[in-house]
Amino acid sequence: MLSFDAARLAQAFAIVERGIAQGAYPGAVAAVGGMDGVAAVRAFGLAVQEPEQLPMRTDTLFDLASLTKVVAATPALLRLLEDGAFVLETPVRQMIPEFGDDRVTMRHLLTHTSGLPAWCGLYLDHRGWEAYTAAICATELLREPGTAVAYSDLGFMLLGAVIQRLTGQTLPDYCRTAIFEPLGMHDTGWLPAQGRQRIAATERGNQVEYGMCGDRAPGFSRWRRAITWGEANDGNCFYGLDGVSSHAGLFGTAADMARYAQAWLRGGRPVLGRHTVALATRSHTPAMADNRALGWQKPPAAAFPSSRASCGDMLSPQAFGHTGFTGTSLWIDPDKDLFMILLTNRLHPAAKDGLFAVRPAFHNAVVAALR
């Protein structure tokens, strides 16, 4: 059974609290635990700083941003893989006929090695799943599939179209019945109905994406100007897909993320089989600069990684995790029977980069606190 040195674990949580004083984020919820339960969960600072001040609570809902990829899209696709709907080497074109390049497979999309661009503001010209899918299918690849990892929101949006075409259901309906309800994740979903008083706010408008859209930004008439609160921060999700996407837009709590992490530590039960979990969490890009599993990130394989890893320095090679642009992260290490959840509102009311130093320091301190 997982056990921590109480004093050392307190030091780990103190790192998160110091992040507020250092201006990394207004507030945070941090939780650690293992297969048998949550060992500790703490809330710090403010969930909302403006237009009013609301304290962070341990049950605050966060815009999980790109954790959507591994908490919703990835397990949904793994369920379909178990059902025989496709194999990893199935060409994407077999399920999305509009996708013209036979070289790109499901494995490529799941490992971010398809060659698709990282991002583009699809909402500038398109609305709805069919229009988005057609636009992505018409997008030129930037490199030969399978030659390099290049993180791609577009690839995971295309996977959302695959899920919906294979199941004949909306993404929320399939994920609710296949993943969230079996795991008791009752606060997890898109378009949260819990009320803003329980939700952490994000950006003032979409300042980051406004800059990303360059010369085309002033001509887009739908930019939000007020604090984004209870709506998906991601523009491709909010403006073009009404808040529901496979790459972003999911909301959830630390408690629900703990339930999800525990399922992976149990070998997938009751959502996935243990052989599927083993397949999904091993490295699929061993010769590439970025170490990727199916959907998940892995600790760096290189002795001297080119950038600071969000997981810290002490997790085992069996570990896997992911981060979200809004300031969220989840790391799981089955070798240590450990999960670590850090949910922050680093974009509120404007983007801050201090979290990138806090995350690995927190993870190292938690591992050091293990008995």
ZISULVEN-V804551 format. One record per residue. N is the residue number from 0. OMEGA is omega in whole degrees, -180 to 180 (none if undefined). Layout:
n & omega
N & OMEGA
N & OMEGA
This chain:
n & omega
0 & -178
1 & 180
2 & -179
3 & 166
4 & -171
5 & -178
6 & 180
7 & 178
8 & 176
9 & 177
10 & 179
11 & 178
12 & 178
13 & 176
14 & 178
15 & -180
16 & 179
17 & 178
18 & 177
19 & 180
20 & -180
21 & 177
22 & -179
23 & -178
24 & 177
25 & -177
26 & -177
27 & 167
28 & 180
29 & 180
30 & 177
31 & 179
32 & -179
33 & -176
34 & -174
35 & 178
36 & 178
37 & 180
38 & -179
39 & 174
40 & -177
41 & 175
42 & -177
43 & 168
44 & -172
45 & 171
46 & 178
47 & 180
48 & 175
49 & 13
50 & 173
51 & 179
52 & 177
53 & -180
54 & 174
55 & 176
56 & 179
57 & 178
58 & 175
59 & 175
60 & 178
61 & 165
62 & -172
63 & 178
64 & -173
65 & 168
66 & 173
67 & -178
68 & -175
69 & 179
70 & -179
71 & -172
72 & -176
73 & 179
74 & 177
75 & 180
76 & 178
77 & 174
78 & 180
79 & 174
80 & 177
81 & -180
82 & 179
83 & -178
84 & 178
85 & 167
86 & -174
87 & -180
88 & 175
89 & 176
90 & 179
91 & -178
92 & -180
93 & 180
94 & 177
95 & -174
96 & 180
97 & -180
98 & -167
99 & -173
100 & -178
101 & -176
102 & -173
103 & -178
104 & 175
105 & 177
106 & 179
107 & 180
108 & -177
109 & -179
110 & -180
111 & 178
112 & -176
113 & -173
114 & 177
115 & 177
116 & 180
117 & -171
118 & 161
119 & -178
120 & -178
121 & -176
122 & 178
123 & -176
124 & -169
125 & 172
126 & 175
127 & -176
128 & -177
129 & 179
130 & 177
131 & -178
132 & 179
133 & -180
134 & 179
135 & 180
136 & -180
137 & -177
138 & -179
139 & 176
140 & -179
141 & -179
142 & 177
143 & 179
144 & 176
145 & -177
146 & -179
147 & 174
148 & 173
149 & -174
150 & -172
151 & 170
152 & -178
153 & 179
154 & -179
155 & 171
156 & 177
157 & 176
158 & 175
159 & 176
160 & 177
161 & -179
162 & -175
163 & 178
164 & -180
165 & -175
166 & -173
167 & -179
168 & 171
169 & 178
170 & 179
171 & -178
172 & -178
173 & -179
174 & 179
175 & -176
176 & -176
177 & -172
178 & -168
179 & -179
180 & 178
181 & -178
182 & -179
183 & -179
184 & -170
185 & 179
186 & -174
187 & 177
188 & 175
189 & 176
190 & -172
191 & -179
192 & -174
193 & -177
194 & -172
195 & -178
196 & 179
197 & -172
198 & 175
199 & 179
200 & 177
201 & -169
202 & 166
203 & -174
204 & 176
205 & -173
206 & -178
207 & -178
208 & 175
209 & 178
210 & -179
211 & -178
212 & 172
213 & -175
214 & -177
215 & -175
216 & -177
217 & -178
218 & 179
219 & -170
220 & -172
221 & -180
222 & 172
223 & -180
224 & -178
225 & 176
226 & 176
227 & -171
228 & -178
229 & 176
230 & 178
231 & 177
232 & -175
233 & -176
234 & 179
235 & 177
236 & -172
237 & -172
238 & -173
239 & -176
240 & 175
241 & 173
242 & -177
243 & 177
244 & 179
245 & -179
246 & -176
247 & 174
248 & 180
249 & 174
250 & 178
251 & -179
252 & 176
253 & -180
254 & 179
255 & 177
256 & 176
257 & 177
258 & 180
259 & 180
260 & -180
261 & 177
262 & 178
263 & 177
264 & 177
265 & -177
266 & 175
267 & -175
268 & 1
269 & -173
270 & -177
271 & 175
272 & -175
273 & 178
274 & 176
275 & 178
276 & 179
277 & 178
278 & -173
279 & -172
280 & 174
281 & 179
282 & 175
283 & -180
284 & -171
285 & -177
286 & -176
287 & -175
288 & -180
289 & -175
290 & -174
291 & 168
292 & 176
293 & -176
294 & -173
295 & 165
296 & 174
297 & 172
298 & -179
299 & 177
300 & -178
301 & 178
302 & 179
303 & -178
304 & -175
305 & 179
306 & -179
307 & -179
308 & -179
309 & -176
310 & -174
311 & -171
312 & -167
313 & 179
314 & -178
315 & 176
316 & 179
317 & -176
318 & 177
319 & -178
320 & 179
321 & 177
322 & 176
323 & -174
324 & -179
325 & 180
326 & -177
327 & 175
328 & 176
329 & 174
330 & -176
331 & 178
332 & -179
333 & 178
334 & 180
335 & -174
336 & -170
337 & 164
338 & 179
339 & -179
340 & 176
341 & -178
342 & 180
343 & 176
344 & -172
345 & 179
346 & -171
347 & -9
348 & 177
349 & -173
350 & 178
351 & -176
352 & -175
353 & 180
354 & -175
355 & 174
356 & -178
357 & -173
358 & -177
359 & 178
360 & 177
361 & -179
362 & 177
363 & -178
364 & 177
365 & 180
366 & 179
367 & -179
368 & 178
369 & 175
370 & none
